[in-house]
């Protein structure tokens, strides 16, 4: 007999937002989209003057999971908001003056995510996609879409197009090697500029107050995209101070300085801070994993955003505890040790520890609970398996980051929090699942040919192997099959 316990986390994921005009043309409204599991895109607008919120649902077509979320949205010059969805890459239109919300259908056949949208200030909205890494444009008068194609055969992602001052489209590519791509609407020519370093993953792209475009990878210094003739466009490294992103301002000079799926924070021109709660109905987030904790409670994780929850089987009570990490993907695996719960999260393969007997107070210091211990490192990203072994050490299986092969097996000492990482112990494959071999000092593990998105998939078959927990050699492996 099964009992439906419902969605354990009744939140939605904030995906895109911007300040725009209300129906009178006053820039006093925040437009934003929320994604939820097994429900259509939730599009909302909040007016900071009236403090009223309104919500709109995309119509879900039976048998087409087309609009789980809207990754991106933009304000167009025809006083409409356009949203790009996944998993079928639909375009949605909200007409501000008519107060109508319309599904325009799939933008490009076969493209499952719309990863970026921008208005050219004249006649078109440009969009970008996954998994063909294509660029397209929509005529604002007819809403007809033109497929402008991809920039290369290697990239899967084309993200966040921006218009330069001279009228060109700049976007970023990934994941095997991050690149900057440029399209000239007048000549229809394309150019790709490799990032100065060999880096898999994704670049961020944004404008400063004067409309200059910058790209940035992780903690690297930003690069300015030098505008001009297509063939002369290059990247120039600049200091962080000159590359600050443009601020989001309302009509009265107030600034939107922070936003979550629950509230927005506004700084008044006199410096005072106002918090605006956002109240709306959400169907809840995707359930990603569950685990029986050291206290007999059931712990688990939602996905995008990451929220850890606790379920009490005796009382049927479910509590949304919060995020035990600085990442916002999902928890992939957990294990128990000494009355505590160890947690491994994506992205970045982040490890945290939580004591259920103590109050929740997340942070990075020793007095915090849960406490984030650190990242596995060594190019690891998805920590798919986690166990406590007979030597009281914790072992973690993981898949590498975007564009890379070779997962790892990691040993975590829960007393010192020191980690030892063995990467690539079975060719280019990833270690995926782990278990203890009862009555022995062995771990049994299985691999997968899953790699970081965008990397070439190894052709070797998956393997099952034994690992002696008392032998620290990277050659300590016995392949079973």
N, C-alpha and C positions, 0 to 999 in steps of 0.2 A: 504494500500500500504506500502510495506516495502522497505527500502533502506539498502543495505549492506555497512557498514562503514569500513569493514576490521578489521585487528588486531590493537588494539589501542597501543600496546607496541611491537615495532619491535626489540626485543632483544631475546636472547636465554639464557638458564641456563647453566652455567659452571658446569660440573658434576665431571669430573676426569681429572687429568693431571699428567705428569711426564716428566723428561728429558731422552732422549734416543739418539741413534746414527742416523746419516743420512745414506744414502746408501753406504758411504765410511767407516763407522764405527766410525766417529768422533762424540762425545757426545756434539752436538751443537744444538739439536732440541727439542722443547717442543711439545709433543703430547697431545691433549686434545679433549674432546667430549662436544658437545652442544646439549641440547634437546630443542625441540620446540613443539608447539601444532599442531596436525593434519599434521605432517610431520615426516619423518624418521630421525634417528640419523644422526647428522652432526659431522663427525670426521675430525679433522684438525691437521696440523703440521706446526710449525713456526720455521724457521732456524735463529738463532740470528746473524750468520755471513752474510748471504745473505739478511736477512730481508724479505724473501719471505714466503708467506703463501700458502698452498695448502689445498683444502677441498675435502671430499669424502662423498657420500650419501649411506646409506644402502638402498637396494631395498625394497620397501614396497609391500608385497603380497596383492592383493585385498581381502577384507573382513577379514584380519588378522592384527589388530592393534598391530604389534609385536615389533616395534622398535621406540617408541616415544622418548626414551632416553637411554643412556648408563650410568648406575650408577657407573660403575667401569671399569678400564682398567689396563693392566699390560704388561710389556715387558718380553717376554719369551726367553729362551736360544736358540731358533731356529731362532732368528732375526725376529720374528713376534710380532705384538701387538695384544692382544686379548681383546675384549670388551664384557661386559655382559649387556643385555638390559632389559627393561620392555616394555610392559605389558605381553609378552609371553615368557620371559626368553631366548632369543636367544643369541648365541655366534657369534661374528663377528671376522674376522681375517684380519689384514692389514699386508701384506708382505712388509717389508721395502725395500728389494733389488729388488723385482719384481714390486713394486709400484702397488699392486692390493688389492682390498677391497672385501671380500667375506663373505656372510652369511652362517654359518654352521648349521643353524636350531636351534630348541629348545633344550636346554641342558637336562632338565628333564621334562617329561610330568607332567602337573599340577602346576609347579612352575612358578610363574609369574614375579618375580624379581630375577635377579642375583645381589647379594648384595656385592660380594667380589671375587677377583681373585688374585692368587699369583703363581709365578713360583718356583719350587723346585731346580732350577739350574742344573737339570739333565734331567729327562725324562717326567715330568708331570707339568700341570697347575692345581691347586686346585681351586675350586669355592664354593660359599655358596649362599643360596637362602632364599627367602620369598615366600610362607607363610608356607611351611613345615619345615623351618629351617634345611635344609639338607646341607650336604657336598658332593661334587662330585670331581672327577678328570678326566682330559683328557690326554690321551697318545699323546705326541707331534709328534710321528712318524706316528701314524695312525689316530689321532684326534677322536678316539673312546672314549666315556664317560662312566665312571663307577659311579653308584649311591652308595655312601657310607652311605646313610641314615641319620637320625636325631640323636640327642644326648639325647633328652627327649621328652615327649609328651606335655609339657607345653609351650614351646617356639614357637614363630611365625617367628622370625628373626634369621638368622645366618649370621653374618657380618664379612667381612674383614679378611680372613685367612692370617696368617703369618707363615713362616718357622723358627723354632728355629735352633740354631747352631748344635744341635744333630739330626736334621732331622725330628722333629715332627711338626705337624700342630696345631697352636693355633688360635682359633677363639672366637668370643663373641656372646652370646645369649641374647634374650629379647623377649617380653617386660614386661611380668607380674613380672618377677624377673630377673634382669641382672645376668649373669653367664659367666664364662670362660670355654671353652670347648677345649679338647686336643685329637688329633688323632695320633696314632703311625702307620705309614705306614708299618712297618716291622711286627708287631704283629696283626695289624688291631683292636687293643683295643682302647676304648674311655674312657675319664674321664671328669667329669663335676665338676668344683670348684665354689660354690656359692660365689657371691660377699659378703664381710664381713657384709654389711648392707642390710636390706630389702629395695630394690629400684626397682621400675618399670622403664621401658624406655630402654635406650641403653648406652653401654659403648663405649668409643673410645679406639682404639688399635694402637700402633705404635712402631717403633724401634728407638733406639738412634744410635749414630755414630759407636758404637762397635757391633751392631747387637743384643743387648739385647731387649727383648719385654716388653712393659709396657701397662697397661690398666688404664683407668681413667674414673670416673663418674662425670660429671658436674664440680663443683669446688672442689671436694675432692682431697686429695693428691694422687699421682699416686702409683700404685702397680707394682712391678716387677714380671714377671712370671719366677719363678726359674726353670731353665732347668735341666734335669737329667732323671733318670728313670721315666716312666710314673706315677707310684704310688707315687713317691716322689715329683712330681711337685706341688708347692704351690705358694701362693701369698705373697710377702714381701713388706710392706710399705716402701717407700724410699722418699728422699727429691727431690724437683722439679729440683734442679740444676743437679743432676746426671741422670735425666730422660728426658733431652731435646731431642726433635725429631731430627732425622738426617737431615742435611741440604741438599737441592737440588743443586748440583754443576754441572757446565759445564766443558768441557775438559780443559779450560784455567784458572780454579780456580774461575771464576765468580759464584755468587750465585743467584738463583731465589728466591727472598725474598717476592714476592707478585704476585698474579694473579687474574684477574677478567675476566668476559666475554668480556671485551673491551680492556684490556691491560695487559702486564706483566712488572714487575719491576725487574731489574737485578743490583746487586751490583758488581762492578768491583773489582779485587784484590787490587787496590789502594784506595778503599773506595768510589769512584765515583758511582753515581746512574744513571742508564739509564732507560728511559721509552720507551717501545715498543708498539705502538698501534696495535691492532688486527682488521683488516678490512675483513669482510666476510658478505655474505648475510644470513639473518635469516628470516624465515617465521612468526616469532612472537610467543608470549606466550599465554597460555590459559587465557581467560577472566573469572574471578572468580565472581565478583559482581559489581553492579552499584548503584548509589545513587544520588538523586538531592540535590545539596548543597545549602547553604544559599544565594548564589549569583545567583541562577538559572542555574548554570552550572551542567553538569553531571560528577560526579566523580566515579572512579572505581578502581579495582585492578586486576592485573595479578596474576598468581600463579607460584611459583617456577621458578624464584625468584619473590618476591614481588616488584611491581612497581605501584605507584599510578599515575593515569592519569586524565586529565581533558578534557572534550569534550564540545565545544561551539556549541549549536544547531543552532545559527544564522549564524555562519561562516563556520561550518563543520570542524573547526580546532581542532585537537587532540594534546595534549602536554603530553609527558612522564615527570612527575614531579620528580620522584625518590622514594626513600623508606622513609616513615615517621616513621620508627622504627628501632630497632636493630635486628629484626628477619627477616627471609628471606622466609617465607612461603607465606601467602596471607592475605589480609584484609578480615575479615568475616562480619563486620557490621560497619555502620556509623550512626550518628545522628547529627542534627544541634542544636546549642544553642548560642544565643547572637551574631549572625553573624559569628560564628566559626563552624568548622567541627570537630567532635569528632570521633576518629578512633579506632577500636579494631582489633588486628592482632593476627594471629597464626604464630609461636608457642609461648607458654608462656602467652597467654592472655594479650598482651601488649596494653596499652591505650595511645594514643597520641592526641594532639589538634593542629589544623591548622587554621590560619587566612588567607583566600583567598585574603584579601586586602593588605597583606604584602608580601615581597619577600620571596622565599623559602630559608631556612637556617636551615636545620635539626640539632637538638642536644638535650641535656638533661637539659640545663639551661633555666632560665626564659626568656632570651633574644632570644632564638631560636624559629624558626618557619618553619616547625612544631616542637613541643616540645614533647618528650616522657615523659609522666607523671609517668608511672610505670607499674608494673604487678598486676593483680588481686590477684595472689597468691592462697593459700588454695587448691593447686593441680589442678587448672583450666588451660585449654589449648586452647580450641577452643571457642572464644566468638561469638556465632552464631546469637545473636539478640541484638539490642541496640535502645533505645527510650529516648526521653526527655518527662518527665511527667509534670503534672499540678503544682507540687511543685517546678519546675525548677531544679529538680534533674535528673540525667541520670541513667537509669537502663540497666543492661547488663545481658543477658542470656548466659550460658556457659556449655561446655562439659569438663569433667576432662581429666587429662593427661594419658599417656600410662599406661595400667595395672590397672587403678583405676576406681571405680564407683562413683556416686554422683556428679552431676553438681551443679551449684550455680546460685543464683540471687544476683547481686551486685548493690549497690547504690553508685554512684559517685557524690560528691559535686563539681560542676565545679568552685566554688569560692575558695575553700580550697584544692581541689584535694584529699580530704579524701575519702576513700572507705570503705563501710560496706558490708560484704559478708555473705550471708546466704547459707550454703552448705547443701545438702541433705534434702531439705525441702519437697520433695516428694519421700520418701524412697531412693532407689539407682539410681533413674532416673536423667536425666539431664533436666534443663530448656532450651528450645530450641528457642521459638519465643515469642515475647512480643508485646502488643499494648495497647494504652490508651482506656478506656471506656469513650466515649465522654459525657460531662456533669456531670461526677462523679470524685471522687478522687481514682479511682480504676485502676489497671492494670490488663489486662487479659493475661494470659500466658498459654502456652502449653508445655508439657514435651515430652521426647522421651526416649526410652530405649537404645539409643546410649551411649556407654561408651568409655573410653580410650582403644585404640587398645590393645588386649590381655587380657582384663578383661572379667569375666563371665557376660553375658548379663542378666539383670533382667527379670524375667518372667512376671512382672506386666504389665497390659495395660497402655498405655499413658493416661495422665490426662490433663484436662483443669481446671485452677483455677483462682481465683480472689485474688489480693493483695492490701490491703489498704495502700496507700503511706504515710498516717499520723500515722500509727502504726508500730513501729520499732521492735516489738516482732517477734521472729523466729517462733512463733505459729500463726502468722498473715496470715492465708491462708484459703480460702474457696474453697473446691473442688466442681466443677460443674459437671464434668463427669469423 
